[in-house]
Amino acid sequence: MGKTDSSKRRNWRDKYRFSVYNDKTFEEVWYVRMTRYNGFLLLSLIMVIIISATVSVMSFTNLREFIPGYPDSETLQHIRMNVTRLDSLERELDLRDQYFRNINAIVSGREPIDRVAGQDTSRNYENITFSRSEEDSLLRIQVEQEEQYNLTLLTGYRRENVSLSNIHFYPPVKGMVTGGYDLRTKHFGTDIVSTPKSVVSATLDGTVIFTGWTMETGYVIQIQHTNDLISVYKHNATLLKEHGDVVVAGEGISVIGDSGEMYTSGPHLHFEIWYRGEPLNPQDYILF
């Protein structure tokens, strides 16, 4: 038994010669010498290379479409299109359901649910970082003139005799009113405190006519609306719109803050409504 095992081990170590001869001249053209062990390793390596190359070609080229059960390029395109359509359909259904809920709330005498569809959901307002340049106080000091809020100065502007009571003003933010409208102190708007980094929304459809920074009220944005109306939003931390942008009611235009070196005691929004050059009390038209 011992001789047999020893003979088998020697056979694995014995070298063999593989030669290639010319059939006519019997001249040896090529030869190789190896043991059975080396031949087995070489054959295994060739098999691994062939299998790896086949898997790579099938995985990273269009040949993978011939794998049973794998969708072709046209099917993949249809799948992506269906996913996009399904997402749009879900959004439309949500908007429809919210519309019916608002109608039901209005009919029942309750306050309608805030519309959030108009806000830009592609922006992450939680990670906004604020920085204040040292040159702001020196280069951007300016005095707000009342003529900036007077729509009667605009040539060619069309007036419509519409009662303000028939206009639905979208609340710019939801929060607590800390300062009311007071002509005696020349406080022409309403101060609303809300959660930090809250998004300020446009109260009506309109066009942005001013964006800038003042020493008294910080970052300010003004929107011109129809019917000689203009809305003003002050003490913002940052502005999301620029001069000339067209906005719709409920669309995010800024982030609440406490910018400005005067008239601010913490993060809040100072909101004003002007009608034909005269200030209005926002609390008469909006429930904050």
SVG drawing of the C-alpha trace seen along z (x, -y; Angstrom):
<svg xmlns="http://www.w3.org/2000/svg" viewBox="-70 -109 84 111">
<polyline fill="none" stroke="black" stroke-width="0.4" points="0.0,0.0 2.9,-2.4 4.5,-1.8 1.4,-2.5 0.9,-5.9 4.5,-6.8 4.2,-5.9 1.2,-8.1 2.9,-11.1 5.9,-10.6 3.6,-10.5 2.3,-14.0 5.9,-15.2 7.2,-13.4 7.9,-15.7 6.3,-15.1 7.4,-16.4 4.8,-17.7 6.3,-18.2 5.0,-19.4 6.7,-17.9 6.6,-18.8 4.5,-16.1 6.8,-15.9 10.3,-16.4 9.6,-15.1 11.5,-18.1 10.5,-19.2 8.9,-22.6 7.8,-23.3 7.9,-21.5 7.0,-22.1 7.9,-20.1 5.6,-20.1 4.4,-17.9 0.8,-16.8 0.5,-19.3 1.6,-22.2 -0.7,-21.1 -3.7,-21.0 -2.8,-24.6 -2.5,-25.9 -5.8,-24.4 -7.5,-25.8 -6.1,-29.3 -7.3,-29.2 -10.8,-28.1 -10.9,-31.0 -9.8,-33.5 -12.4,-32.3 -15.2,-32.4 -14.2,-35.9 -14.0,-37.3 -17.4,-35.8 -19.1,-37.2 -17.5,-40.7 -18.7,-40.8 -22.2,-39.7 -22.4,-42.2 -20.9,-45.4 -22.0,-45.2 -25.3,-45.0 -24.9,-41.2 -26.5,-41.1 -29.8,-41.6 -29.6,-38.0 -29.7,-36.7 -33.1,-35.2 -35.3,-37.5 -33.1,-40.6 -35.0,-43.6 -33.7,-45.1 -33.0,-48.9 -36.5,-49.7 -38.1,-47.9 -35.8,-49.8 -36.8,-53.1 -40.5,-52.2 -39.9,-51.4 -38.2,-54.7 -41.0,-56.6 -43.6,-54.7 -41.9,-55.6 -41.8,-59.3 -45.5,-59.2 -46.4,-57.4 -44.6,-60.0 -46.4,-62.8 -49.7,-61.0 -49.2,-60.7 -48.4,-64.4 -51.5,-65.3 -53.7,-63.1 -52.2,-64.7 -53.0,-68.2 -56.5,-67.1 -57.2,-65.6 -55.8,-68.8 -58.1,-70.9 -61.2,-68.9 -60.1,-69.1 -59.8,-72.9 -63.3,-73.1 -64.7,-71.0 -63.1,-73.2 -64.4,-76.4 -67.9,-75.0 -67.7,-73.9 -66.6,-77.4 -63.1,-76.2 -59.7,-77.7 -58.4,-76.0 -55.2,-74.0 -52.0,-75.9 -50.9,-75.2 -47.3,-73.9 -47.1,-72.8 -46.0,-76.2 -42.7,-76.1 -39.5,-75.0 -39.0,-71.5 -35.7,-71.0 -33.9,-73.3 -32.9,-72.1 -33.6,-75.1 -32.3,-73.3 -28.6,-73.5 -28.6,-77.1 -25.6,-79.0 -25.7,-82.7 -22.7,-85.1 -22.6,-88.8 -20.1,-90.8 -18.2,-93.7 -18.7,-95.9 -22.5,-95.6 -22.8,-98.4 -20.5,-100.7 -21.6,-100.0 -25.3,-99.3 -26.5,-102.0 -29.6,-103.6 -32.9,-105.2 -36.2,-103.6 -38.3,-106.1 -42.1,-106.0 -42.2,-106.2 -40.8,-102.7 -44.2,-101.5 -46.4,-103.7 -47.7,-101.8 -49.4,-105.0 -46.0,-106.2 -45.7,-103.3 -46.7,-104.4 -49.0,-102.2 -50.1,-100.2 -53.7,-99.0 -56.0,-99.5 -58.9,-97.3 -61.7,-98.3 -61.7,-95.2 -62.7,-95.2 -59.8,-94.2 -62.2,-92.1 -62.6,-89.8 -58.8,-89.1 -57.4,-86.1 -54.0,-86.9 -51.8,-83.9 -50.1,-84.2 -46.3,-84.7 -45.5,-82.7 -47.5,-81.1 -46.5,-82.2 -47.2,-84.6 -47.8,-88.3 -45.5,-90.3 -46.0,-93.8 -49.1,-95.2 -49.8,-98.0 -49.6,-101.4 -49.6,-104.7 -48.7,-106.8 -45.3,-105.1 -45.0,-104.8 -45.0,-101.0 -46.6,-100.3 -46.7,-96.5 -47.0,-93.4 -44.2,-91.5 -44.6,-87.7 -42.3,-85.4 -42.1,-81.9 -39.8,-78.8 -36.1,-79.4 -35.3,-79.1 -39.0,-79.2 -39.7,-79.8 -41.4,-83.1 -44.1,-82.8 -45.4,-85.3 -48.9,-86.6 -50.2,-87.0 -49.1,-86.4 -46.8,-89.1 -43.3,-90.3 -40.3,-91.0 -39.5,-94.7 -36.8,-95.1 -34.3,-92.9 -31.6,-94.4 -30.2,-95.1 -30.7,-98.2 -29.0,-99.2 -32.4,-99.5 -34.3,-96.5 -31.6,-94.1 -32.5,-91.9 -35.7,-93.2 -37.9,-91.9 -40.8,-93.7 -43.4,-92.2 -45.7,-94.1 -49.2,-92.6 -52.2,-93.6 -54.8,-96.1 -52.1,-98.6 -51.0,-96.3 -47.5,-95.8 -46.1,-93.6 -42.9,-94.1 -40.9,-91.5 -38.2,-92.7 -35.5,-91.3 -34.9,-88.2 -31.9,-86.0 -31.5,-85.3 -33.4,-86.0 -34.5,-83.2 -35.7,-85.4 -34.1,-88.2 -35.3,-91.4 -37.7,-90.7 -38.6,-87.1 -42.3,-86.2 -43.8,-84.4 -47.1,-82.9 -49.0,-83.0 -47.5,-80.5 -44.1,-80.3 -41.0,-80.6 -39.2,-83.9 -37.0,-84.2 -36.0,-82.7 -37.0,-84.3 -34.2,-86.0 -33.1,-89.1 -30.9,-90.9 -30.5,-94.7 -28.8,-96.8 -32.0,-98.6 -35.6,-97.8 -35.0,-94.1 -34.8,-92.1 -34.7,-88.6 -35.7,-86.3 -39.0,-87.5 -40.7,-88.8 -41.9,-92.4 -44.7,-92.2 -46.3,-95.2 -49.1,-95.7 -49.4,-98.9 -52.4,-99.9 -52.0,-102.8 -49.2,-104.3 -51.0,-103.9 -50.2,-101.3 -52.8,-98.7 -53.1,-96.7 -52.2,-93.2 -54.2,-91.7 -57.4,-93.0 -56.9,-90.7 -54.7,-87.8 -55.0,-85.3 -51.4,-84.7"/>
</svg>
